[in-house]
């Protein structure tokens, strides 16, 4: 994880934001040698995994049609 002084970050903020977004690497911002903040890329996290791959994964089988196979449940 790379660190940068707050004064340098202030001068080159947009450059650092673009670089963090491209590389995905977090950036620690320090003030007087102590870490005060972390800049990390924003990623959308889905609220639920249900439907995450909708339109990407496709099934060619009929998932509702019975298989006509014996079932040994009893």
N, C-alpha and C positions, 0 to 999 in steps of 0.2 A: 504494500500500500504506500503510495507516494504522499509526501507531506509538502505543504507550501505555507509560507507566512501569509497572514491576513492582508498585509499591505500589498504583497505581490498578487494575491488572489483578487483584491479589489481592482487593481490595475488591469488584470487580464481575465476577468470573470467569464466573459462570453467564450473566450478561447478554452478555458478549463471546462466549461459546461459542454462544449462540443466534443472535446477529447474524452471526457467521462462517458458521454452518450455513445460514442463510437467504439471505445475499447471495453466499456463495462467495468473498468477498474475504479475503485473508490478513491477519493482524494481527501486527505485529512488536512484541515485548515487549522493552523496554530496561531496563538497570540502569546507573545513573550516566551516562546518555546514550549508552551503547553497546548495540547489539542483542545479545541473548543467546538469544532463542528466537523461533520463528514458530508462530503458531496458524493452522492451515488446516483446511478442512472435510475430513472423512473420506469418501472415495468408494470403494466396492467396485470393484476392478479384477478382471475375470475372469481365471482362470489361462490360459485359451485362448480364442481367438475361435471355435473350432469349437462350434457349437450355441448361439451367443450369441443368435440370433433365433428359437430354437425356440418354436413356438407363436404367433409374431408374423407371420412370413412364411409364406404358404401358396401352393402351386403346384397348379393345377387340371389340369395336363398329366400324362400318364403318362411319367415320366422314363426308364423302362426299355424301353418299347416301341420297336422299330426304326422309323426314319423312312421307309424304302424310298426313299432318295435315292441317286443315283449318287455314288460317292466317287472322286476323282481322286488317290489316294495314290500310284499307280505311274507 
